[in-house]
């Protein structure tokens, strides 16, 4: 299937599922944590590493937009401009361009979760993915966890009510792991009080009998 036909099929699926059609007046207010501010704080604490090569964001952004077949959410644009490479063991998905060989990254990593109306932004190094919501059901879009042990893939739980909040959460998780510190239940609420408002899945403490993908 050609890329254009693939994007058309995904667009039809998104419309069929009703993604992006929520009434804005019915949405809960969610505080946006700026990606740039979260990255600055984490870098100052020594928890974030940036791509050391040249800034390729002005090439990356249209490339991702072409593959997804839509404009990127502002938080995702900001994310690519920050050139975040990793936060502890969490590695970002940052396409890299080479004048000699072209894109050095597999575009399948960008499109493989389009059936869920989501795009991968981080991995934990064990095959699990952290994806940004593209459904349009929440503004700002939330970040969700996909467990590689389950097929077909599904949004298991919310990891941040915004991309910036998610960065702060995995930064704090990294700091606690390095300090061998045990976090109390629902500690994420201190960083992201809006995480329970995520539209498409609840946070990790909803997993189990009370968990439901919305």
N, C-alpha and C positions, 0 to 999 in steps of 0.2 A: 504494500500500500504506500502511495506517495505521501510525503509530509503534509501537503495541502489537504488531501483526502482524510488523513489521520486527524488533523486538527478539526476538520469539519465534523467528523464522527464524534470527537470528544465534545465539541460545542453542542451537538444535538443531545448527547447524553446528559450534559450539565443542565440543559434546558428541560429535559424530560424529568430529571430528578428534582427540579425546582430550585436549584442553586442560583443564588444571585437575584432572587425574586422577592426576598423578604421586604415587608413594609418598613421603611426606615424609622417611622414613628414608633414601631413596636420594639425597636432594639434597645437593649440596656446600654447605659453610658459606660464606656470603658476608657480608663485613663491610658493614653499612649505614652510609653517610655521611649524617648528618642533613641534610635539605634546609635547615633554618634555619641550621645552622652553615656550610654551604657558601655560602649567600647572604650571611651576615655577613662571611665572609672576602673574598668577591669585592667586596662593597660597600666595605669598608675599603680595598681596593686600587684603587678607582675603576673597576672593570670591570663593575659591575652597576648597572642603573637600575631603579627601582621605579615602578609606576603611582602618579602623584601625586594621583589622585582619591581619593574615600572608599573605605574598605575594604568591598568587596562580597563577600567570601569566603563569608559565611553565606548569601548568595543564590546565588552561583555553584555551590557544592558540591551542593546538592539539584538544581539545574538540570542539571548534568552527570550526576548519578546517574540522573535521570529519562530523559535521552537514551540513556545507556548501558544502562539497565535493570538496574543492579547497584550495590552500595556501592563507593566508590572505595578503592583501596589507600591506606594511611596516608601514604605519600610524596607521593601526588598531592594529598591533602587539605592536607598541609603546604605543597606547592608553591603552591596557590591562596591560602593564607593569607599567604604571603610577598609576594604582589603583584609578582612579577618581571615587568618589561616587556621587558627586553633584556639581553643580555650581548654587547657588541661588535656585530657585524653579525647576531648570532643573535637573532631576535625570538620571544618566547614567544606561545603562544596563550592569551590571557586574556580571556574573555568580559566585556563591559561592558554594564551595565544603565542605561537611561535612563528616568526616570519619564514622559517625554513619548512616546517611541517604543518602549519595551520593550527587548529585547535588540538591541544594535547589531551583533551578529556572526552569521554564517551558521552554523546548527547542523550543516550538512553537514561543516564542518571537524572537528566532534567525532565524528561517526559514520562518516566515510568510510573509516576503516581497521578497522572492526569485523569485517570478513571475515577480517582477520589477527589478531583478538583484540588490538588495540592502539589507543591513542588518542594523537593528535598533541599534543606539548607545545612544540615549537620548530620554526622554519623558518630556513633560512639565507639567505632573501631571493632565492633562485634557483629556487624551486619544490620544493626537496628538503625532506623532512620528517624529524623526529626524534620517535619515538613510544615511549610507555611500554607495556611488555608487560602485557596483561590476562589472559593465559592461565592464570595460577596455577601455572605450572610452576617458578617460581623465586621465592624470598623472600629479600631484597626483589626486586621486579621490575626487570629491566634496561631500558635504553634502546637503541633500534635505529635505524639509518639506512635511509631509503627514498629511492631515486634516482628522480626524476621522469622520467628518460629511459626507464625500463622499464615496460612494461604487459603483463600486470597487475602491480600493485605487489607488491613482495616485501620481506622484511627482508634487506637486503644485508649488514649487518655490525653487530656490537655496538659501541655508543658509550659504554657505562658499565654497570657491574654493578649500579648503583643510580642513582636520579635525582640524589641529592646528588653522587655521584662524577662523573656526566655534567656537572653544572654546573661542577665544578672543572676538568674536562678542557677544555670549551669556553672557560672563563675563561683557562686557560693558553695555549690556542691563540690567543685574542685578544691576550693580552699579547705573545706571541712575534711575531705578525704586526705589531703596532704597533712593536716593536723591530727589525723586519726580521731576526729571528733564525731560523736553520734548526735545527729540532729533530732529534735523533738518532732512528733507527728504534726503534719500540716505546716511545717516551718515555712513553706513557700508563700503562705499568705502574708507573712511579714514583708516580703519583697513585692509580691503581686497580689494585692487584696482583691483584684477583679478576676482571678483565675477561675473561680467557680461560675463566672458568667459566660464562659466560652460556649459557643453555640453548638458545636458539633460533637463534643464529648466532654465528660466531666474530668476533673483532675484525678491524680493517682489514687486518692483515698476513696473515690467512688468505684474503683475497680472491684469486682466481686458481685455479690448478689444485687447491690444497688447500682452497679455500673450499667450505663446504656449509652450507645452511640446515637446521638440525636439526628 
